[in-house]
Structure formats: structure tokens, C-alpha cells
Amino acid sequence: MYPLLIVSVLLLLAIMLFMKMWSANRMPGKKKRAQAVAELKAEMDTWSADLVPLNKEELDLFSVAQDKQVIKGGAGATAKGTFTTIFHEPVVSYSYRRYLGKKENELLYVRTAEHEYVYWTEEGKTNLEIDGNPVGLMEGGALFGKKTGKELARIAATARENYLPVSVGNREVGSLQLKPLGKDDPLNQRAFQFIPEDLNDKEEQLLMSLATRELVKRSIPK
């Protein structure tokens, strides 16, 4: 009798542990998503450095290198880190959470000195918010406006030499380096090329919304 009781208790505990893990790694419902984002923000406040404001000069120096990157695998993989310039100035911090599902289910929170970007991916489709305002839906490399459904920006799927061009509307606003050209020269670690001198704030935000997500996804094991 006692062995059977012990087995039953252990089985019950195993089921309870499994249900707890499943619940913790399940995509939050829409009513709880604001709380999930708030938790990432609060956590980031404790470890992210004071970020240097982005301008044309800082974008030219933006590096693919990260400072303090931490990745945890498993069913609900998490990651966080800070992208720096080639001179190790912190410019963009992020926190990432992957949830269970057959397709991509994930949350990415990105912070610059001036803006916040929130990406909710459910069943492979990503909704983007900038500074708390819904912007649109990301599918593949394109961003479509939430209200109009028209394409706002796109990161190319096909490389041009070693770069992925990024366009906003009909204008190319920069190219994201596909692979670092070498670690010996920090100039070869730059993320962007061909950024126009007259880049405006809207173009910068859309450039960063596409490029930062691409850089984060590259750095996280699938």
C-alpha cells in the first residue's frame, strides 16, 4: 500500500510541476500582456546602463557587439543585452522572452535613450508598438501600418553584397551588415552603412524597429 501511495504522491507532484512550468511558459493573454511588459521594464531598470542618445553619428558607430548579454535556454528561453557603439558606448538595451507554441510566440522589449519598442509575436505574426502606440504588423521583413495596412518599412530578404537594405516608404534609409567583416578592426563591427545625412526621426524609429529585432534574433539560438 505504502509504495503505491508514494508513487501516487510523486506522480501528483510531477503533474503539478509540469503544469506550473507550462503555465509560466505559456503566451500571456491580451489582458496580461501589459503586466508582462512592465515586468521586463522593471527588470531592465536594474541592469541596463544609461543609454547614449542616438543621432546620425551614433548610428554610424552602432556596433553588432553586445555588452552583458545573458541567454538562458529551455522551454521558455530568455535573453537580455545591450548593443554598443564601436567605442563601447551603450545605445540600445533589450529583454527577450520565448513562449511555448508550434510557431513563434515571443515578447521583445527594446529601449533606447529616447524610445521604447515592444514586439509581441503570436503564431509567427508580430505586432509592433513604439512608445506605447500601436504601429503595425510585421510579417517577414515588412512592417504594415495598423490603420492603413500599407507597407511602412521593409528590411530586404536578399543581401546586397554583405548588407541588407532597409527602406522606409520608397526611400532607402540604411543597410544592415549581414556578417561582421572581422574582429581585429572595430570599424568592421559596425551594424549600419549608407545612412542618409537627412534621416528624420520617423525614419530613424522605423529603421531601428526593423534592424534591432533582426540583430536580437541573430544573437539568440533557435
Buried (B, 14 or more C-beta within 10 A) or exposed (E): EEEEEEEEEEEEEEEEEEEEBEEEBBBBEEEEBEEBBEBBBEBBEEEBEEBBEBEEEBBBBBBBBBBEBEEEEEEBBBBBBBBBBBEEBBBBBBBBBBBBBEEBBBBBBBBBBBBBBBBBBBEEEBBBBBEEEEBBBBEEBBBBBBEEEEBBBBBBEEBEEEBBBBBBBEEBBBBBBBEBEEEEEBEBBBBBBEBEEEBEEBBBBBBBBBBBBBBBEEBBEE
